[in-house]
C-alpha cells in the first residue's frame, strides 16, 4: 500500500491521503483524475481495472484503492 500512497502523493501533493476518506464524494478527485489514477494503478501493479471497479466507492481513500488492487491481483 505504501507504493500506492507514494504515487498518489507525488501526483497530488496538496491532498492529505492519510486522512481523506471521501476523495470522490467531496470533489477532491474528479473523473479525469480517477481515470489517470486507474492508468497508474494498472501499470504499477500489472492489473486491469475492470468496469465493475470503476465506481466512486473504490477511489474514496487510499485504503479503498488498495482493497481494490488486492481483489484484482
N, CA, C and O atoms as a Tinker XYZ file with bonds, in Angstrom:
   292  protein
     1  N      0.830000   -1.196000    0.000000    73     2
     2  CA     0.000000    0.000000    0.000000    64     1     3
     3  C      0.872000    1.257000    0.000000    63     2     4     5
     4  O      0.448000    2.312000   -0.471000    81     3
     5  N      2.064000    1.141000    0.518000    73     3     6
     6  CA     2.961000    2.295000    0.592000    64     5     7
     7  C      3.318000    2.809000   -0.802000    63     6     8     9
     8  O      3.405000    4.018000   -1.017000    81     7
     9  N      3.524000    1.888000   -1.749000    73     7    10
    10  CA     3.859000    2.275000   -3.125000    64     9    11
    11  C      2.701000    3.077000   -3.740000    63    10    12    13
    12  O      2.930000    4.072000   -4.428000    81    11
    13  N      1.478000    2.645000   -3.492000    73    11    14
    14  CA     0.300000    3.349000   -3.983000    64    13    15
    15  C      0.232000    4.746000   -3.384000    63    14    16    17
    16  O      0.025000    5.730000   -4.095000    81    15
    17  N      0.406000    4.821000   -2.093000    73    15    18
    18  CA     0.335000    6.112000   -1.406000    64    17    19
    19  C      1.413000    7.071000   -1.918000    63    18    20    21
    20  O      1.143000    8.253000   -2.128000    81    19
    21  N      2.612000    6.573000   -2.114000    73    19    22
    22  CA     3.702000    7.412000   -2.629000    64    21    23
    23  C      3.369000    7.952000   -4.015000    63    22    24    25
    24  O      3.617000    9.122000   -4.303000    81    23
    25  N      2.811000    7.110000   -4.869000    73    23    26
    26  CA     2.438000    7.544000   -6.213000    64    25    27
    27  C      1.377000    8.640000   -6.144000    63    26    28    29
    28  O      1.472000    9.644000   -6.849000    81    27
    29  N      0.374000    8.448000   -5.300000    73    27    30
    30  CA    -0.697000    9.432000   -5.176000    64    29    31
    31  C     -0.179000   10.750000   -4.616000    63    30    32    33
    32  O     -0.548000   11.820000   -5.101000    81    31
    33  N      0.666000   10.679000   -3.608000    73    31    34
    34  CA     1.215000   11.896000   -3.013000    64    33    35
    35  C      2.113000   12.649000   -3.990000    63    34    36    37
    36  O      2.194000   13.877000   -3.953000    81    35
    37  N      2.786000   11.903000   -4.863000    73    35    38
    38  CA     3.634000   12.544000   -5.870000    64    37    39
    39  C      2.781000   13.264000   -6.916000    63    38    40    41
    40  O      3.102000   14.381000   -7.322000    81    39
    41  N      1.690000   12.619000   -7.353000    73    39    42
    42  CA     0.811000   13.213000   -8.364000    64    41    43
    43  C     -0.037000   14.350000   -7.808000    63    42    44    45
    44  O     -0.315000   15.324000   -8.507000    81    43
    45  N     -0.447000   14.220000   -6.544000    73    43    46
    46  CA    -1.354000   15.184000   -5.924000    64    45    47
    47  C     -0.833000   15.589000   -4.546000    63    46    48    49
    48  O     -1.394000   15.183000   -3.528000    81    47
    49  N      0.233000   16.385000   -4.509000    73    47    50
    50  CA     0.871000   16.719000   -3.236000    64    49    51
    51  C      0.001000   17.542000   -2.285000    63    50    52    53
    52  O      0.286000   17.588000   -1.088000    81    51
    53  N     -1.039000   18.185000   -2.780000    73    51    54
    54  CA    -1.886000   19.018000   -1.924000    64    53    55
    55  C     -2.991000   18.228000   -1.213000    63    54    56    57
    56  O     -3.731000   18.791000   -0.407000    81    55
    57  N     -3.105000   16.945000   -1.502000    73    55    58
    58  CA    -4.165000   16.133000   -0.896000    64    57    59
    59  C     -3.598000   15.344000    0.280000    63    58    60    61
    60  O     -2.524000   14.751000    0.182000    81    59
    61  N     -4.325000   15.345000    1.383000    73    59    62
    62  CA    -3.927000   14.605000    2.592000    64    61    63
    63  C     -4.491000   13.188000    2.514000    63    62    64    65
    64  O     -5.567000   12.905000    3.040000    81    63
    65  N     -3.752000   12.310000    1.854000    73    63    66
    66  CA    -4.231000   10.944000    1.643000    64    65    67
    67  C     -4.295000   10.134000    2.928000    63    66    68    69
    68  O     -4.978000    9.110000    2.969000    81    67
    69  N     -3.604000   10.563000    3.978000    73    67    70
    70  CA    -3.666000    9.855000    5.259000    64    69    71
    71  C     -5.018000   10.015000    5.933000    63    70    72    73
    72  O     -5.453000    9.130000    6.671000    81    71
    73  N     -5.687000   11.137000    5.688000    73    71    74
    74  CA    -6.917000   11.429000    6.422000    64    73    75
    75  C     -8.174000   11.531000    5.576000    63    74    76    77
    76  O     -9.279000   11.482000    6.115000    81    75
    77  N     -8.036000   11.669000    4.281000    73    75    78
    78  CA    -9.216000   11.809000    3.419000    64    77    79
    79  C     -9.893000   10.452000    3.193000    63    78    80    81
    80  O     -9.243000    9.471000    2.830000    81    79
    81  N    -11.192000   10.419000    3.411000    73    79    82
    82  CA   -11.950000    9.183000    3.211000    64    81    83
    83  C    -13.103000    9.357000    2.215000    63    82    84    85
    84  O    -13.872000    8.426000    1.976000    81    83
    85  N    -13.214000   10.561000    1.639000    73    83    86
    86  CA   -14.263000   10.821000    0.649000    64    85    87
    87  C    -13.682000   11.628000   -0.508000    63    86    88    89
    88  O    -14.178000   12.702000   -0.849000    81    87
    89  N    -12.632000   11.093000   -1.098000    73    87    90
    90  CA   -11.923000   11.807000   -2.157000    64    89    91
    91  C    -12.824000   12.154000   -3.344000    63    90    92    93
    92  O    -12.721000   13.246000   -3.903000    81    91
    93  N    -13.691000   11.244000   -3.723000    73    91    94
    94  CA   -14.577000   11.481000   -4.863000    64    93    95
    95  C    -15.842000   12.207000   -4.405000    63    94    96    97
    96  O    -16.249000   13.187000   -5.027000    81    95
    97  N    -16.456000   11.741000   -3.340000    73    95    98
    98  CA   -17.704000   12.338000   -2.846000    64    97    99
    99  C    -17.552000   13.812000   -2.503000    63    98   100   101
   100  O    -18.464000   14.603000   -2.740000    81    99
   101  N    -16.410000   14.183000   -1.948000    73    99   102
   102  CA   -16.171000   15.575000   -1.574000    64   101   103
   103  C    -15.583000   16.406000   -2.719000    63   102   104   105
   104  O    -15.270000   17.581000   -2.527000    81   103
   105  N    -15.431000   15.810000   -3.905000    73   103   106
   106  CA   -14.949000   16.538000   -5.060000    64   105   107
   107  C    -13.452000   16.829000   -5.041000    63   106   108   109
   108  O    -12.977000   17.701000   -5.768000    81   107
   109  N    -12.715000   16.108000   -4.217000    73   107   110
   110  CA   -11.265000   16.293000   -4.148000    64   109   111
   111  C    -10.611000   15.712000   -5.400000    63   110   112   113
   112  O     -9.670000   16.288000   -5.946000    81   111
   113  N    -11.118000   14.569000   -5.846000    73   111   114
   114  CA   -10.680000   13.977000   -7.110000    64   113   115
   115  C    -11.853000   14.023000   -8.084000    63   114   116   117
   116  O    -12.975000   13.656000   -7.734000    81   115
   117  N    -11.583000   14.480000   -9.319000    73   115   118
   118  CA   -12.636000   14.455000  -10.329000    64   117   119
   119  C    -12.469000   13.225000  -11.225000    63   118   120   121
   120  O    -11.537000   12.441000  -11.048000    81   119
   121  N    -13.368000   13.068000  -12.175000    73   119   122
   122  CA   -13.360000   11.856000  -13.003000    64   121   123
   123  C    -12.089000   11.730000  -13.843000    63   122   124   125
   124  O    -11.597000   10.623000  -14.058000    81   123
   125  N    -11.561000   12.840000  -14.310000    73   123   126
   126  CA   -10.327000   12.794000  -15.103000    64   125   127
   127  C     -9.165000   12.311000  -14.239000    63   126   128   129
   128  O     -8.338000   11.519000  -14.692000    81   127
   129  N     -9.105000   12.783000  -13.008000    73   127   130
   130  CA    -8.048000   12.353000  -12.094000    64   129   131
   131  C     -8.192000   10.875000  -11.744000    63   130   132   133
   132  O     -7.192000   10.166000  -11.626000    81   131
   133  N     -9.419000   10.409000  -11.578000    73   131   134
   134  CA    -9.646000    8.993000  -11.289000    64   133   135
   135  C     -9.177000    8.133000  -12.461000    63   134   136   137
   136  O     -8.555000    7.091000  -12.252000    81   135
   137  N     -9.466000    8.551000  -13.677000    73   135   138
   138  CA    -9.015000    7.804000  -14.859000    64   137   139
   139  C     -7.481000    7.760000  -14.898000    63   138   140   141
   140  O     -6.895000    6.729000  -15.230000    81   139
   141  N     -6.851000    8.861000  -14.564000    73   139   142
   142  CA    -5.390000    8.903000  -14.525000    64   141   143
   143  C     -4.845000    7.956000  -13.450000    63   142   144   145
   144  O     -3.857000    7.257000  -13.672000    81   143
   145  N     -5.493000    7.941000  -12.295000    73   143   146
   146  CA    -5.079000    7.046000  -11.208000    64   145   147
   147  C     -5.255000    5.586000  -11.628000    63   146   148   149
   148  O     -4.400000    4.748000  -11.338000    81   147
   149  N     -6.346000    5.284000  -12.301000    73   147   150
   150  CA    -6.579000    3.916000  -12.779000    64   149   151
   151  C     -5.434000    3.484000  -13.689000    63   150   152   153
   152  O     -4.915000    2.376000  -13.555000    81   151
   153  N     -5.046000    4.345000  -14.597000    73   151   154
   154  CA    -3.950000    4.033000  -15.522000    64   153   155
   155  C     -2.652000    3.772000  -14.758000    63   154   156   157
   156  O     -1.934000    2.817000  -15.054000    81   155
   157  N     -2.357000    4.616000  -13.783000    73   155   158
   158  CA    -1.150000    4.442000  -12.965000    64   157   159
   159  C     -1.195000    3.126000  -12.195000    63   158   160   161
   160  O     -0.199000    2.406000  -12.133000    81   159
   161  N     -2.347000    2.811000  -11.613000    73   159   162
   162  CA    -2.505000    1.578000  -10.842000    64   161   163
   163  C     -2.303000    0.364000  -11.747000    63   162   164   165
   164  O     -1.619000   -0.589000  -11.374000    81   163
   165  N     -2.904000    0.404000  -12.941000    73   163   166
   166  CA    -2.767000   -0.723000  -13.864000    64   165   167
   167  C     -1.305000   -0.959000  -14.235000    63   166   168   169
   168  O     -0.842000   -2.099000  -14.275000    81   167
   169  N     -0.592000    0.118000  -14.501000    73   167   170
   170  CA     0.823000   -0.011000  -14.861000    64   169   171
   171  C      1.668000   -0.456000  -13.672000    63   170   172   173
   172  O      2.516000   -1.340000  -13.796000    81   171
   173  N      1.434000    0.154000  -12.540000    73   171   174
   174  CA     2.259000   -0.097000  -11.356000    64   173   175
   175  C      2.099000   -1.512000  -10.809000    63   174   176   177
   176  O      3.071000   -2.129000  -10.374000    81   175
   177  N      0.873000   -2.018000  -10.833000    73   175   178
   178  CA     0.591000   -3.314000  -10.218000    64   177   179
   179  C      0.292000   -4.414000  -11.241000    63   178   180   181
   180  O     -0.057000   -5.534000  -10.867000    81   179
   181  N      0.428000   -4.092000  -12.531000    73   179   182
   182  CA     0.219000   -5.052000  -13.611000    64   181   183
   183  C     -1.129000   -5.756000  -13.486000    63   182   184   185
   184  O     -1.223000   -6.983000  -13.519000    81   183
   185  N     -2.164000   -4.938000  -13.343000    73   183   186
   186  CA    -3.530000   -5.453000  -13.262000    64   185   187
   187  C     -4.395000   -4.691000  -14.255000    63   186   188   189
   188  O     -3.973000   -3.684000  -14.824000    81   187
   189  N     -5.602000   -5.185000  -14.451000    73   187   190
   190  CA    -6.577000   -4.493000  -15.283000    64   189   191
   191  C     -7.777000   -4.148000  -14.407000    63   190   192   193
   192  O     -8.422000   -5.032000  -13.844000    81   191
   193  N     -8.064000   -2.868000  -14.300000    73   191   194
   194  CA    -9.215000   -2.421000  -13.512000    64   193   195
   195  C    -10.441000   -2.551000  -14.407000    63   194   196   197
   196  O    -10.621000   -1.780000  -15.351000    81   195
   197  N    -11.274000   -3.527000  -14.102000    73   195   198
   198  CA   -12.456000   -3.812000  -14.918000    64   197   199
   199  C    -13.576000   -2.816000  -14.615000    63   198   200   201
   200  O    -13.538000   -2.105000  -13.612000    81   199
   201  N    -14.561000   -2.780000  -15.491000    73   199   202
   202  CA   -15.658000   -1.814000  -15.370000    64   201   203
   203  C    -16.367000   -1.882000  -14.021000    63   202   204   205
   204  O    -16.796000   -0.853000  -13.500000    81   203
   205  N    -16.496000   -3.066000  -13.452000    73   203   206
   206  CA   -17.204000   -3.175000  -12.176000    64   205   207
   207  C    -16.499000   -2.420000  -11.058000    63   206   208   209
   208  O    -17.123000   -2.092000  -10.049000    81   207
   209  N    -15.203000   -2.140000  -11.223000    73   207   210
   210  CA   -14.441000   -1.420000  -10.205000    64   209   211
   211  C    -14.340000    0.079000  -10.492000    63   210   212   213
   212  O    -13.806000    0.828000   -9.674000    81   211
   213  N    -14.836000    0.514000  -11.622000    73   211   214
   214  CA   -14.773000    1.937000  -11.939000    64   213   215
   215  C    -16.026000    2.605000  -11.366000    63   214   216   217
   216  O    -16.951000    2.992000  -12.080000    81   215
   217  N    -16.000000    2.715000  -10.041000    73   215   218
   218  CA   -17.071000    3.320000   -9.266000    64   217   219
   219  C    -16.445000    4.190000   -8.190000    63   218   220   221
   220  O    -15.360000    3.874000   -7.701000    81   219
   221  N    -17.099000    5.272000   -7.811000    73   219   222
   222  CA   -16.524000    6.166000   -6.803000    64   221   223
   223  C    -16.091000    5.469000   -5.518000    63   222   224   225
   224  O    -15.079000    5.845000   -4.926000    81   223
   225  N    -16.827000    4.477000   -5.084000    73   223   226
   226  CA   -16.513000    3.813000   -3.804000    64   225   227
   227  C    -15.092000    3.253000   -3.761000    63   226   228   229
   228  O    -14.481000    3.193000   -2.694000    81   227
   229  N    -14.571000    2.850000   -4.905000    73   227   230
   230  CA   -13.228000    2.263000   -4.942000    64   229   231
   231  C    -12.113000    3.313000   -4.954000    63   230   232   233
   232  O    -10.931000    2.969000   -4.928000    81   231
   233  N    -12.493000    4.591000   -4.994000    73   231   234
   234  CA   -11.493000    5.656000   -5.070000    64   233   235
   235  C    -11.687000    6.720000   -3.992000    63   234   236   237
   236  O    -11.159000    7.826000   -4.107000    81   235
   237  N    -12.433000    6.391000   -2.960000    73   235   238
   238  CA   -12.694000    7.342000   -1.875000    64   237   239
   239  C    -11.493000    7.549000   -0.957000    63   238   240   241
   240  O    -11.362000    8.600000   -0.329000    81   239
   241  N    -10.618000    6.548000   -0.878000    73   239   242
   242  CA    -9.453000    6.641000    0.011000    64   241   243
   243  C     -8.348000    5.729000   -0.508000    63   242   244   245
   244  O     -8.573000    4.883000   -1.374000    81   243
   245  N     -7.161000    5.918000    0.036000    73   243   246
   246  CA    -6.048000    5.047000   -0.325000    64   245   247
   247  C     -6.393000    3.605000    0.042000    63   246   248   249
   248  O     -6.108000    2.679000   -0.718000    81   247
   249  N     -7.002000    3.423000    1.200000    73   247   250
   250  CA    -7.365000    2.072000    1.648000    64   249   251
   251  C     -8.359000    1.418000    0.689000    63   250   252   253
   252  O     -8.231000    0.234000    0.378000    81   251
   253  N     -9.340000    2.173000    0.222000    73   251   254
   254  CA   -10.318000    1.631000   -0.731000    64   253   255
   255  C     -9.641000    1.223000   -2.036000    63   254   256   257
   256  O     -9.947000    0.177000   -2.608000    81   255
   257  N     -8.716000    2.066000   -2.497000    73   255   258
   258  CA    -7.977000    1.727000   -3.721000    64   257   259
   259  C     -7.128000    0.484000   -3.503000    63   258   260   261
   260  O     -7.057000   -0.382000   -4.375000    81   259
   261  N     -6.488000    0.395000   -2.346000    73   259   262
   262  CA    -5.640000   -0.756000   -2.057000    64   261   263
   263  C     -6.469000   -2.035000   -1.992000    63   262   264   265
   264  O     -6.044000   -3.072000   -2.503000    81   263
   265  N     -7.638000   -1.973000   -1.374000    73   263   266
   266  CA    -8.513000   -3.150000   -1.308000    64   265   267
   267  C     -8.906000   -3.604000   -2.710000    63   266   268   269
   268  O     -8.967000   -4.803000   -2.982000    81   267
   269  N     -9.173000   -2.644000   -3.605000    73   267   270
   270  CA    -9.494000   -2.981000   -4.978000    64   269   271
   271  C     -8.312000   -3.668000   -5.651000    63   270   272   273
   272  O     -8.482000   -4.681000   -6.330000    81   271
   273  N     -7.107000   -3.115000   -5.463000    73   271   274
   274  CA    -5.911000   -3.709000   -6.052000    64   273   275
   275  C     -5.722000   -5.150000   -5.563000    63   274   276   277
   276  O     -5.405000   -6.041000   -6.351000    81   275
   277  N     -5.916000   -5.365000   -4.282000    73   275   278
   278  CA    -5.776000   -6.720000   -3.743000    64   277   279
   279  C     -6.801000   -7.669000   -4.345000    63   278   280   281
   280  O     -6.481000   -8.822000   -4.636000    81   279
   281  N     -8.030000   -7.197000   -4.537000    73   279   282
   282  CA    -9.056000   -8.041000   -5.147000    64   281   283
   283  C     -8.724000   -8.383000   -6.591000    63   282   284   285
   284  O     -9.047000   -9.474000   -7.060000    81   283
   285  N     -8.082000   -7.464000   -7.299000    73   283   286
   286  CA    -7.772000   -7.672000   -8.715000    64   285   287
   287  C     -6.439000   -8.403000   -8.940000    63   286   288   289
   288  O     -6.147000   -8.836000  -10.055000    81   287
   289  N     -5.662000   -8.532000   -7.915000    73   287   290
   290  CA    -4.346000   -9.182000   -8.057000    64   289   291
   291  C     -4.455000  -10.687000   -8.006000    63   290   292
   292  O     -3.445000  -11.383000   -8.110000    81   291
